[in-house]
Amino acid sequence: MRVLAVIVLYKMPPSESNALRTLRAAISALPPGRQADIKILLYDNTPGGQDAGALPTEVQYKADVQNGGLAKAYNYALEIASEEVFDWLLTLDQDTSLSIDFLHKLCHSLAFVEPLKNVAAIVPLISEKGKILSPSDRNFGKRRQRFSDGFIGIPSVTVYAANSASTLRVSALKSLGGYDPRFSVWASDLVLYRRLYEHHFRVFVAGNIHVEHEVSVFDLENRSTANRYKDMLRAEEAFYDEYMVGEHLTLLLIMFRRLVYELPRIGGTLPYYQIAFRFLCRSLFYSRKHRMKSWEQSVSRG
């Protein structure tokens, strides 16, 4: 099995990346007879570039000094995976921590789903501080966890999963045309998994694989900014307008829940409430056509 693992860096030297450190440890821990052909690509989105330092010989490095976002990084990795005939693409955030047996368990899952060509992705259970964040489905304004700890299988419902630690079938991604470049960072995972479902692909939930990941949007006070929050809500709005046309009520409920419950819990201050309220008003009083036009204009401006 040939797997290309891409780790996207942002203002972090490779030596400080949990993902790189734990991935290399997991490769070294693969037992005899369970070896896999795994290549590591570091895609560095640090604006203006940075000194990458000494890198292991088996690690390929690509600097994008313009910070093209996640979609551009993943599409670059997809082209390499296709050209070099890798079967699977493992996408990782720089802060993701993999267990020492992550690849060992992943190899078992890959062997199982390999002949199932309609299975386009393998996703683990991702948690932060003990709370399971991914995978999930979306149901009436909140993320409802359908997949309990230890669940292993191929659900028939739409499965949404985080980008990080997703293992994606290269041929399936190529058939979609890769990641949607308009969703360069925020909602790129929602868009990808929605498109997979619409193209009749399925997702294998590997509930025996656990991954720890830090989510900046859950700590607004220390790990986010108002501008980043605005970009996230704009991408979320565009996702529902384009891919979930019949679910406008769902988006409204998400926005109400965010104002009443989520923002107080994650350290939201006045600027965050103002942004969230503005997008709620957009959803209530602007037409879908108007919202999509403004979204397209913002994307074209970069």
Buried (B, 14 or more C-beta within 10 A) or exposed (E): BBBBBBBBBBEBBBEEBBBBBBBBBBBEBBEEEEEBEBBBBBBBBBEEEBEBEEBEEEBBEBBBEEBBBBBBBBBBBBEBBBEEEBBBBBBBBBBBBBBEBBBBBBBBBBEBBEEEEEBBBBBBBBBBEEEBBBBBBBEEBBBEBBBEEEBEEBBEEBBBBBBBBBBBBBEBBEEBEBBBBBBBBBBBBBBBBBBBBEEEBBBBBBBBBBBBBBBBEBEBEEBBEBEBBBBBBBBBBBBBBBBBEEBBEBBBBBBEBBBEEBBEEBBBEEBBBEBBEEBBEBBEEBEBEEBBEBBEEBBEEE
